[in-house]
Amino acid sequence: MASLEPGWPAPVNIKVLFSDRRGGCSHAPYASLNLGSHVGDDAALVTRNRASIDVPGEPYWLEQTHTDICVNADMDATDRLGDASITRERGKVLAIMVADCLPVMFTSRGGDIVGIAHAGWRGLANGVLSSTVMALGSRSMLAWMGPAIGPCHYTVGENVRACFSSGTGFAKGPENANSAESKFSMDLYAIANEQLQSLGVEVYGGGLCTYCDSSRFFSYRRDGVTGRMGGFIWME
Ligand SMILES: [Zn+2]
């Protein structure tokens, strides 16, 4: 299994793992480390892939639907419906799945609480980062942004841009300056960065593009039918 090292000054007891597509047993178009059980892959292979992830316990998976709902994983909700979670328990592994949407990991500077969020454009528009920071409390927080689709490959319409009051993160391409419908390149990293900074969070990471690197990353926009990567965070 291959994973990214987050470059952030988190306390030493904070562990982050982001699994990319390499090192699993699924076949194309899910090759190979697909963690998504809802994308049409062989369930037995997904189970094997999930079991190969090097985390200290069963991940706290969520039913992700692009909301702003942040689940407290210490009060085990039966439906686990949400797009973010937090925990104060050591050894509890928070998890999200992504393939273009932005994964964001959180920790307090003291390393006594962690959180994770799944933030695509809908999540960012709905305020999932804000609700996660609120759930984490008023402590001084650090956030790390994992791999997401970059502005180089993410074009959206006016309907999406209109969901954001700040103009940050949207640029109109010269190639469509004269087209009837306005198209914009969207920068999830820039928008998340602005939102997090306005919430007083110190932000690290960002800048990778899942669409650009097909050898390492699944990308829903690039491939349609594809696998899901996993973001994980826990406290030792
Ligand atoms: Zn790209």
Residues whose N, C-alpha, C, O or C-beta is under 5 A from the ligand:
A	BS01	ZN	G150 C152 H153 C209 Y211 C212
